Amino acid sequence: MAAKTVTEERNIYYIEAMREGLRAMLGEDENVVVIGEDVGRSVIGATRGLVEDFGPMRVRNTPISEATFVGMCVGAAAVGLRPVVDLMVGSFFYVAMDQLADQAAKLRYMSGGQVNLPIVYFTATGPSGSAAAQHSENPHPMLMNVAGLKIVMPSTPYDAKGLMVSAIRDDNPVVYLQDFVLGGVRGPVPEGTYSIPLGVGDIKRAGKDVTVVAIGAAVPKALRVANKLEAEGISVEVVDPRTLVPLDMDLILESVARTGRLVVVDNARLTCSAASEIVASVSEKGFDLLKAAPQRVAWENVPVPFSPPLEERALISDSDIDSAIRMTLA
């Protein structure tokens, strides 16, 4: 079904948009199954109500053993199912890294394409307010380095639904990261089923002076700063990659060609961040486009603190983005 114009649609929560995409795929393909921790009750909300509609054979609760069910879904996908795996919290990927990085991400390549692994691993991720170090991780930079995975990180309800559909239809393992703090954000979402191609970014705000590439929950922060600076005559273009692997470098380079300046805002630690990769790629492929040194805005290289003042200090603020933009204009 073709999507209507976004402006004609109702506003719904990001988490509802994820659920609509998941529900549509459960209805489209009987091989789609949902597996994970508490998917029946769904404390976070992405799978709420699905067990009533599709039954416990297709929406299955698991024991709290990420290594077990992440690995189990590799076998399920290999024999024809399309598992959608709810890990609940992004930090839990670390418990199942062998199953994810050494099995799911590698078997299609190692079998010469004889085995497809259409798996979606989705989770809420990132800081949510004093959740402390073990429940505040954004593991996307580490996962970007795992060859064989695709990684999506939507910033709006519209993108959340369309990318969920595309992720489930893809024949490769896809990691779908939902920033915790975006779950309660409302936005326009069409009622029908639509998809957003993996690897295609989006310009959330046009501008001519500075390109700000923002990832996940950094997007609304970048938009706030851009709106504030507009009053001072500074025109900021905000680019949302939406997919981190594959990354839409063409869109980013096209934006930098217009503005000549680059700031990358990433909800992750500075060292080996997605911001670092994007800045390196632009410097390598578009050095002659740059009028100033690119800037990275990311977390301090520390575990995320429980203490609210320390957490605020370690993470990204609007003023950090503002300062980085002004630095490229100095």
Helices and strands as residue ranges (DSSP letters): G 6-8, E 11-13, H 14-28, E 32-36, H 50-54, E 59-61, H 66-78, E 82-89, G 90-96, H 97-97, I 98-104, H 107-110, E 120-125, G 133-135, H 140-144, E 150-152, H 157-169, E 174-179, G 180-182, E 186-188, E 202-205, E 210-214, H 218-230, E 236-240, E 243-245, H 249-259, E 262-269, H 274-285, G 287-289, E 295-299, H 308-314, H 318-329
